[in-house]
Amino acid sequence: MRRRTQLYLDEDQYRWLKRQAGSRGSIASVVRGLIDGARDRKPKPEQDPLLRYLLYDPPGSGATPTSVETLDEDVYGS
């Protein structure tokens, strides 16, 4: 089943999509391709602060102790 939707784009977004569609056929096909590409990308653990923290420096095993109170600072550095 396909669903119809509507987007509001600023002028730069529209021009960019129009240029992309020139080689692919339609703006709709460009948008569908961008969505499919984003869905297919698998996050790399080393690029995600939380995954990197849990996989490579799990709580309680790092150089300094950690706790729930310091989790944001430990993971995101803020």
PEUR-V542749 format. One record per residue. RES is the residue in one letter. NEAR is the number of other C-alpha atoms within 12 Angstrom. D_CENTER is the distance of its C-alpha to the mean C-alpha in Angstrom with 1 decimal. Layout:
# PEUR-V542749
((RES	NEAR	D_CENTER) (RES	NEAR	D_CENTER))
This chain:
# PEUR-V542749
((M	3	25.6) (R	5	23.9) (R	7	23.1) (R	8	23.8) (T	9	21.7) (Q	9	22.1) (L	11	19.9) (Y	9	21.0) (L	14	20.0) (D	10	21.4) (E	10	23.8) (D	11	21.6) (Q	15	18.8) (Y	19	21.6) (R	14	23.3) (W	17	20.3) (L	25	19.8) (K	21	23.6) (R	16	23.8) (Q	20	21.2) (A	20	23.1) (G	15	26.3) (S	13	25.6) (R	16	24.0) (G	15	26.2) (S	17	24.4) (I	24	21.7) (A	22	20.9) (S	18	20.4) (V	22	18.1) (V	25	15.9) (R	20	16.2) (G	19	15.3) (L	17	12.1) (I	13	11.1) (D	13	12.5) (G	12	10.9) (A	12	7.3) (R	11	8.9) (D	10	10.8) (R	10	8.5) (K	12	9.3) (P	14	7.8) (K	12	10.7) (P	14	12.6) (E	15	14.0) (Q	15	10.8) (D	16	10.1) (P	23	13.1) (L	23	14.1) (L	18	14.1) (R	19	15.8) (Y	25	18.2) (L	20	19.1) (L	18	19.5) (Y	19	21.2) (D	20	22.9) (P	21	23.4) (P	23	25.1) (G	17	28.8) (S	14	28.7) (G	16	27.6) (A	11	29.9) (T	12	30.2) (P	15	30.3) (T	20	27.4) (S	16	27.4) (V	12	25.6) (E	11	26.8) (T	16	25.2) (L	20	21.9) (D	15	19.7) (E	15	21.7) (D	25	21.7) (V	26	17.9) (Y	15	16.7) (G	11	20.0) (S	9	20.7))
